[in-house]
């Protein structure tokens, strides 16, 4: 998988944040439902 330097930096930032608080975020279905409601 080819990533830009900016994408690599963002992924590293998110991985670092996860290491600190172990917050997995929302599950995909919740996000998709919210997006569809806003359309």
PyMOL commands that set and color helices and strands:
alter all, ss='L'
color gray80, all
select helices_A, chain A and resi 5-21+28-38
alter helices_A, ss='H'
color red, helices_A
deselect
rebuild
show_as cartoon
